[in-house]
Amino acid sequence: MSSNCNQEEIGQMRGGLLFVKTKDRPGIVNFYQEKIGMKVWLEQPEITVLSHGNLLIGFHQLPTDATTPVTTEGIMYTFVYPTKAEVDAMYEIFRDTTADGPPRENTKYRIYQFFAADPEGRQLEFQAFLHPLEPKNALDRYGVRSVDFLPSQAF
């Protein structure tokens, strides 16, 4: 493979993101920004990528005449918070809409959690771990340091 650019010049990130199809990108983006506090990470034609910590979700607008359904089956986004109080605060936002009940401790996974849904039916989980975790910028098993990343530009 030949290139005029070396890896350092083009390698902007190490990680990944999920893309899902939506019929109402402005509405779903607004939901995730207003209700959950996600931030716009990248805008591209017909796509908005949102971030919550190191979670990246891309919402791809379907054409208005598309018969393809929105992506909801088998999808669950888990939003992780450092404290139970923050999970409780998210519950207050969803309490009167789609929350499945108050947050509770899950002893099997050692988490504090509740579930809700977005306007298109995707399952959402809000949780805090009840045990210490390694910092996300720790070295992984391959000796690679995970770091926050930002796009340098939209494509």
PALUMTI-66087 format. One record per residue (C-alpha): x, y, z; residue in one letter. Coordinates in steps of 0.001 Angstrom, whole numbers, plus 500000, padded with zeros to 6 digits. Example, Ala and Ser with C-alpha at 12.3 -4.5 7.8 and 13.67 -1.06 7.14 Angstrom:
! residues 2
512300495500507800A
513670498940507140S
***
This chain:
! residues 155
500000500000500000M
501464503329498941S
500557506697500378S
501908510220500485N
500855510503504141C
502353508521506983N
500266506925509751Q
500856509749512238E
499425512329509842E
496166510483509209I
495695508335512323G
493423510609514351Q
491990508058516746M
491959504524517990R
488539503257518940G
485235502797517276G
481740504089516837L
478324502646516204L
476111503784513339F
472346503361513368V
469627504394510931K
467031506960511892T
463995508478510178K
464243511713512207D
467879512686512670R
467152516218513968P
464625514894516489G
466740511975517698I
469881514119517943V
467923516687519943N
466659513918522270F
470163512628523001Y
471524516150523479Q
468690517500525631E
467780514418527692K
471151512711528061I
473606515553527514G
475482514035524584M
477670516365522540K
478083516597518776V
481427514988517945W
481206515080514151L
478767516242511469E
478797514689508019Q
476214514716505226P
473132512906506603E
475082511787509724I
475546513211513193T
477956511477515565V
477332512148519246L
479619511461522205S
479182510623525876H
482646510121527358G
484231507492525131N
480886506316523651L
480337507435520043L
476994506903518285I
476370507947514687G
472799508610513575F
472369508183509810H
469304509808508252Q
467300507462506064L
465763508921502904P
462164510040503455T
460904507390501040D
463027504594502518A
461319501355503445T
464307500304505554T
463346500357509229P
465258502334511823V
467858500332513708T
466368499257517042T
466417495458517302E
469178494147519507G
470428497657520240I
471063498906523766M
473157501920524628Y
474635501877528100T
475479505260529594F
477951504889532441V
478253507413535246Y
480767507581538096P
478151507858540867T
474776506465541836K
473577510054542293A
474120510714538574E
472119507605537670V
469381508850540019D
469426512224538227A
468978510476534847M
466089508503536321Y
464344511760537231E
464516512745533539I
462918509459532391F
460720508720535421R
457446509822533830D
458194508566530325T
460011505327529523T
461908504359532710A
461297500727533678D
461321501629537370G
463659503254539852P
467388502518539726P
468396499365541552R
471491497407542443E
472302494438540239N
474467492202542423T
475381489821539589K
477156492569537623Y
477891494852540588R
476158497828539007I
473407500320539850Y
471021500679536910Q
467688501344535254F
466428501054531680F
464502503415529409A
463971503906525652A
464588506597523070D
461764507968520844P
462471505366518128E
462452502432520556G
466154501792521203R
466815500450524686Q
468863502680526980L
470615501656530166E
471932504096532760F
474403502637535213Q
477215503161537678A
479703500452538537F
479757499544542235L
483424498566542172H
486667500300541144P
487672500297537476L
490990500979535778E
491212504479534352P
490302504486530677K
493725505901529800N
495484502879531313A
497582500642529098L
495600497833527524D
496923494287527344R
498859495192524186Y
500581498155525826G
498477500700523936V
497309503719525886R
493654504629525377S
493140508387525193V
490335510790524453D
490168511849520829F
488624514608518777L
488055514778515047P
490334517204513270S
487704518029510667Q
484472516868509136A
484770514943505890F
***
